[in-house]
């Protein structure tokens, strides 16, 4: 209980913020979470919990709860867009012993984190919009309702448009990645197996995987596009636009898209990893520190890692400023590497030249058949990382 008596305010009640609140509370801190929404929930989205993120979930005591609400991933399968022919199968059963991969509804993960945090004594306040932060020995938040919140430490887990990130790093305009993405959840009336399937086509690709007990399927479909007006996840689009964009896709794709009756659309933007993750009395984590494109399925996993390392660093080092510097030193290079990998990944799925695409798919298929262990080994640097074992 190294943090007994420490007062910590967490701005943001998403995955990273709730995980940090729970980890800090388990070490004795008095923790408040300020969430701008009217409820701790998030609907309509799935996430992939890879072994590195699962280690944090288990260390927080929520491994059994996660497994009970998730689908265990059996494989990642790359498919050609035309008829859905398999290009490469990455067998998740080939992961090293003890490494597991899960597909979980985001609302379920947030729900279990929130329940555990409340049970541990974390106070969660809703409808608390952060407008400004003042770093210092006793940092303060200005809230939209006129109130102020202060503590020994304020943790900025306030997401992509973080107020705290801007206060520590200034305003840096994001760069449009010239891609948009649709997101939808549909009933699993077509027997989707417990695997992530990636259908790859010219200038676009679609990812699908089952959630909960396999009764629903999460769909994320990305398309290259020249222009976009506003960044965000809150735009609703007509399902017909999604179906038209993927009209040339065969295999199971038409069946999945035919089941879509509501779909969100957002532009994908690149942000630099924040240069400054901390200031006196303030720290950043998750998307507030290192927003990432979704092409490595690591956004939530990186936030979970951040949460654990922040709490561990504070517990190990009594001097808070040194603890926050240690936290950034442990996390920044790894997150930069993950963000760079995600930035460079999408083009592999979007090859337009038929000859180049055919050769690339042939090469992937041969590598998968001749050297399956090596193909899985390319992810060791991500999945094998264990922040809960770091000293």
N, C-alpha and C positions, 0 to 999 in steps of 0.2 A: 504493500500500500504506500508506495513511495510518493504519491501525489496527494496524500491526505491533507486537506486544508486548502488545496489549490482551487481557485474559482476559474472555471473555463467556460467560455461562451462559444458555441459552434453556430456559425451563420450558414444555414442550409441543411435541410432534412432529407437529402438524397442518400445514395448508397455510401459514398465516402463520408459524409457528415455524420450519419448514424453509426457507421462502423467506428469512426474516431470517437464519438461520444461514448460508445460502449467500452472501447478499449481504454479510454481515459478514466471512465468511472470504475472499471475493474481494478485500476491502480490507485483508487482512493480519491480521485478528484471530484469536486462538486461541479456538475455539468448541466448547462442549459442549452437546448437546441432551439434556435429561432428559425422558423420556416415561413416563407411568404405565402404559401398556399393555404387553403381553408381546411385541408386534410392531408395527413401523411399517406399518400397513395400515388400510384402511377399506373395507368392502364394502357393496354394496347401495344406492349413492347416486350420482346424477349431479349435475354442476354445469354452469352456463353461464359460459364465459369470454368476456366482452365485450371490445371493443378496448382499453379502459383497463387491464384485467388482463393481456391478451395482451402489451401493451408491456413489462410487468415480466418476464413469462416470456421474452420475446425478449432483454431486456437481461441476463438471467441466463444466456443462452446455450442456452435450452431450447426455442426456437421450433420447430425442426424435429422434436424429440422429441414435442412436444405435437401438432403437426399429424399425425404418424404414428399417434397413438393416439386421435384424436378424429374426430368428424363435424363438418364445416363447416356451420354453420347457414345455410339458404337464406332462411328467413322466420320471422316470428312470426304465427300465424293465430288470431284470435279467432272462436269459433263459438258459436252458440246451442245450448242443451242439448238441445232437443227432438228434432231430427233431424240435428244437427250442421251446420246450414247456416252458410256462411261469413258473418261479420259484417264483419270487417276483416282485410286482409292487409297486414302490414308487411314489405315486401321488403327483406331485409338486403343485397341487392345494390345498394341505393340509398345505402348508407353511403358516406361520402367515401372517396376513393382511399386505399388502404393500411389501411383498417379492416376487420378480419375478426372473425367471431363463431363460437365453437366449443362443441360439447357434448362433455363428457369425463367418464368415470367417475372419481369422486373417488379411488378406490384407484389408478388409473393416474397421476393427477397427483401424489399423495403419493409414489408409488413413484419417479417420475422425479426429484422434488425430493430424496428421500432418497438415491438413487443418486448424484446430482450432488454433494450435500453430502459424502457419504462420500468420493467421489473427490477432492474438493477438500481433504480433511483434517479435516472436522468429525467429532468423536467423538460418537456417539449411544449413550446408555445407556438401557436399557429397565427396566421395573418400578421406576420412580423416582417415587413419589407425593409431591408437595409438600404439606406440612402448615402451614408458616409461613414468613414472610420477615422479615428484619431489614434495613431500609435503612441506608445509611451509606457511608462512604468505601470500605469493603470489605464490601459487602452479603453476607448469608448466607441460605441456604435450609435449613430443617429438613425432612428427608425421613422418610417413613413407616417406613423400615427402620432408623432411628436415625442414619443418616449426616447429614453437613452438607456443603453445597456453597457455594463462594464464588467471587468474581471481582471484576473491576473494574466489571462491569455485569451485572445480572440482567434478562432480558427475560421479561415475563409474557405468554406466548402460550398460557395454560392454559384458554382457552375460556370457555364460558358461565358456569360456576360457579367462576370464577377466585379462587384464594386470594390472589393478589397484588392483584387489584382491590379486594377487601375490605380488605386491609391499607392501601391508599392512600386509600380512599374510604369506609370503613365499610360496614356491611351495609344495603343498600337492598332492600326486598322487591319482587320483580317484580309486574307487573300482568297478570293473565290477560286475553288479548285476546279471550276468548269465541269462540275458534276452535281446532279441532284439525286435524291433518293426518295422512294416511296416506302412507306411502312404500313403493313396491315397484318391482322390476325384473322384466320379463317378456320372453320370447322375441318377437322381431319376426316373428310368423307372419301378420301382417295388412298388411304392406307400408307401415309408417309412413314417411313421407317425411322428409328431413333438415330438419325445421322444428319449432319449438316450437308445439304446439297447445294452446289454452286454451279448454276447453268451459265456458261460463258458465251458471249456473242459479240459481234462487231459494235464497239462503242457502248456496251452495256452488259450487265450481268445481274443475276437474281440469286439470292441466298434464301434457303428455307430450312426450317428444323421444327420438330414438335416441342410442345410445352405441356407442363403438368403431367397428366397420365397419358399423354399422347392424343387427347381428344381435340386439340387445337394445334394449328401450325402458324409459326411466325414467318412473315415474308418481308425481306428487305430487297428492293430492286433499285439498282443504280444506273443512271444514264448520263453520258457526257452531254453537256449543254453549254452554250456560249455565255448566256446571260442569266442573271438572277437579281432580284430586287432586295430581298430581306433574308437575313440569316435566322434560322429558328426551326423548331420542330412542330409548330402549332398550326401550320397551314393545312387546310383540308382540300383535297383534289377530287375530281370525278373519277370513279373507277374505270370509266371508259378510256380516259387518257392513259392510265397504266396499261390497260389491255392493248391499246393501239401501239404503245411504245415497244411492247414485246410480242407483237403479232407474228413475227417471223420465228418465234421460239416454239419448238415442238416438245415431244415427250410428255411429261406430267405438267409442264408449265401451263398450258391452256386450261387444264382442269383446276389447278390452284387459283389462277386468276379469275376464272369464271365464278368462283365462290366469294370473291371480294365484293363487299357491299359498302364498305367505308374505308378510306385510305388517307393517310397523311403524306404530305410532300414537303421536303425542306432542301435548301441549298447546302452544299458541303463547302466549308471554308477551312483554310489552313491558318493556324495561329502559331506564332513562335512560342517555344517553351519559355515561361517567365524567367527573366534573369534573376529577379529577387523573389524568393519564396518566403522571406521573413523580414520583419522589422521589429523594433522593440514592442513586445507584447502582442505581435500579430504573426500568423503563419497561414500559408495557403496549402491546399491539397486538391487532388483530383483535377477536374476540368478547369478549375480556377487557376491552377498552376501549369497544366500541360494538356490543353484540349487536343484531341486526336481524331483523325478520320477513322471510320469504322471498319477499315479493311484488314485489321489484325485481330479484331474482336477482343481488344485489351483495355478499353476505356474503364469499365467497371473493375476489372482486375487490378489495374494500376491504382485506382482510388482505394481499393481494399489494402493494397500494399502500403500506400502512403499512410493510411490511417494507423496501421500497426506500427510502422517505423516512427511516426510522430510520437505516439504514446510511449513506445519503448525508449526513444531518445530522451524524452522529458523525464522518464522514470530513472534512467541511468545517470543523468547529469543534473545535479542540483541547480547549477547556474542556468537559468532559462535561455539567455542569449546564446550561450555555448551549445545548449541542447538543440536549439533551432538551427544553428549553423551545422551541427552534426546531422540533423535530419535532412537538410538540403544536400549536404555532401553525399549522403547515402543514396539519395533518390534521383538527383537531377540527371546524371549521365545515363542511367538506365532508362528513364522516361524519354530523354532525347532520342535514344536508340530505337525505342518502340515507336515513337511518333514518326521518325524517319522511315522505319520499315513500313508503317501504314501508308505514308505518303507515296512510297514507291511501289505499292502492291497492286493498285487497281489496274494499271496498264496491262498487267499480265493476263487479266481476264477479258480485255477489251480489244484484242488484236483485230484489225480490220482487213488486212491483206489476207486473202484466203490461203495463199501458198505459205506465208509466214505462220498463220494460225495453224494450218495443218501440220507443218513441221514441228512447231512448238508442242502441239498436243501429242504428236507421235513420240517426241522425245520424253515428255512427261510420263506417257504410258509405259515406255520401255524402262525408264528409271524406276517407276513404281513396281514393275514386275521383277526387275533384276536386282534392285537394291532397296527393298522396302524399309529396312532398318535405317539406311542412310537418309531416305526421304523423311522419315519421322524425326531423325536426329537433328534436322535443321531447325527444329523448334526447341531444342534442349535449353538454349540460353534464356528462353522465355519460361517454359513450363518447369524447368528444373530449379528455378530461382526460389529460395525459401527465406523470406524476410523474418519468419518467426524463429529461425535458428541463428540469425546473425547476432553477434556480440557487439 
